[in-house]
Amino acid sequence: MSATLFRSSAVARSALRAGASKRAASVASTSFIRGKATLPDLPYDYGALEPSISGKIMELHHKMHHQTYVNGYNTASEQLAAAESKQDIQSIIALQPLINFHGGGHVNHSLFWENLAPSQKGGGGEPGGKLKTAIESSYKDFASFKSKFNAALAGIQGSGWAWLVKDNETGQVLIRTYANQDPVVGKFTPLLGIDAWEHAYYLQYQNRKAEYFNAVWDVVNWKAVEGRLR
């Protein structure tokens, strides 16, 4: 994942806790480091992925939808920092779903843009090298993998993502689906994610989402995907 997703700035907050004691007073301090999310630039023009994904969809998807996740994450993160400084446990708990949703939306989309490339600049085709070997080990061949991935996308009820992930314990690559903007975390490393939210395709494909699922393979940046397989 790109190191530019979060531009970190250190903000120190110290809390003095004095305990009544005949011998001495104890002092404890805690520092919080917060990162501010920013909208990443695309490495291609909005219209560069046509006809697979229209320029208008890319512009709305990037400038409007992704920016909303960035703004939502930053707001929730600031509120969380304030709640933590007050040790407001109820507010800390209540803010977790917002952090997950908006933070997940930011991370997921940042990976999504990197997963794509114009067909004349590396997009499309089939994976090679160790990624090809890993996919064939799990799904026999690329055609079978692609078919199963599209089936996973079509099976998402409502909004969500389908991912090719690496199991960090076994090294195996797997297809998994996640609801809403839930990010890939824990024992899995995200390799390739396809956005199945309506905002990713509806303006162009309307209710024909299967056409979008087929077309997006023509602009998948396999080099970027393989780069995440370590």
PyMOL commands that set and color helices and strands:
alter all, ss='L'
color gray80, all
select helices_A, chain A and resi 3-5+46-49+55-85+89-114+119-121+129-139+142-154+198-200+202-205+209-219+222-227
alter helices_A, ss='H'
color red, helices_A
select strands_A, chain A and resi 6-11+32-37+160-167+173-179+188-195
alter strands_A, ss='S'
color yellow, strands_A
deselect
rebuild
show_as cartoon
